[in-house]
Amino acid sequence: MNFTKIVGVLLLVAGAAALAMGSFSYTKDSTVVKLGPLEVSAKEKETVNLPVWLGVGAIAVGGLLLAFGRKG
């Protein structure tokens, strides 16, 4: 399996995951107050919405790479 086909498969998987999940979230630490040796921090949950066109585009490009990629 050559590099083009590997990238195509990865794009197909990533596109399908983006369509299935729709969004992902992560926790961000931020310093609220820092006064000398005393530091108060807060954890904030951030959510990133993945647009549908991103998933569909990744699937389309991955499929094209698999179909028309270099033979090897």
C-alpha positions as CSV (number, residue, x, y, z in Angstrom):
1,M,0.0,0.0,0.0
2,N,1.6,3.3,-1.1
3,F,1.4,6.7,0.7
4,T,-1.5,8.0,-1.4
5,K,-3.7,5.1,-0.5
6,I,-2.8,5.4,3.2
7,V,-3.7,9.1,3.1
8,G,-7.0,8.2,1.3
9,V,-8.0,5.7,4.0
10,L,-7.1,8.1,6.8
11,L,-9.2,10.8,5.2
12,L,-12.1,8.3,4.8
13,V,-11.9,7.4,8.5
14,A,-11.5,11.0,9.6
15,G,-14.5,12.1,7.5
16,A,-16.7,9.3,8.8
17,A,-15.7,10.1,12.4
18,A,-16.5,13.8,11.8
19,L,-19.9,13.0,10.5
20,A,-20.7,10.6,13.3
21,M,-19.5,12.7,16.1
22,G,-20.4,16.2,14.9
23,S,-18.2,17.9,17.6
24,F,-15.5,17.3,20.1
25,S,-14.7,18.9,23.4
26,Y,-11.5,19.4,25.4
27,T,-10.6,21.0,28.8
28,K,-8.5,24.1,28.8
29,D,-6.7,25.3,32.0
30,S,-6.5,29.0,32.4
31,T,-5.0,31.1,35.2
32,V,-7.6,33.4,36.7
33,V,-5.5,35.2,39.4
34,K,-1.8,35.1,40.1
35,L,-0.7,37.0,43.2
36,G,2.9,36.2,44.2
37,P,3.1,32.5,45.0
38,L,-0.7,32.2,45.1
39,E,-2.3,31.1,41.8
40,V,-5.9,30.4,41.1
41,S,-6.7,28.5,38.0
42,A,-9.9,27.4,36.4
43,K,-10.7,24.5,34.0
44,E,-12.9,25.5,31.1
45,K,-14.6,22.9,28.8
46,E,-14.4,24.0,25.2
47,T,-16.5,22.5,22.4
48,V,-15.6,22.6,18.7
49,N,-18.4,21.9,16.3
50,L,-17.4,20.2,13.1
51,P,-19.3,21.3,10.0
52,V,-20.9,18.7,7.8
53,W,-19.1,19.9,4.7
54,L,-15.8,19.1,6.4
55,G,-16.7,15.4,6.9
56,V,-18.2,15.1,3.4
57,G,-15.2,16.8,1.8
58,A,-12.7,14.5,3.7
59,I,-14.7,11.4,2.5
60,A,-14.8,12.7,-1.1
61,V,-11.1,13.5,-1.2
62,G,-10.2,10.2,0.4
63,G,-12.3,8.3,-2.1
64,L,-10.8,10.1,-5.0
65,L,-7.3,9.3,-3.7
66,L,-8.1,5.7,-3.4
67,A,-9.8,5.5,-6.8
68,F,-7.3,7.6,-8.8
69,G,-4.1,7.5,-6.7
70,R,-0.9,6.3,-8.2
71,K,-0.6,2.6,-8.9
72,G,2.0,1.0,-6.8
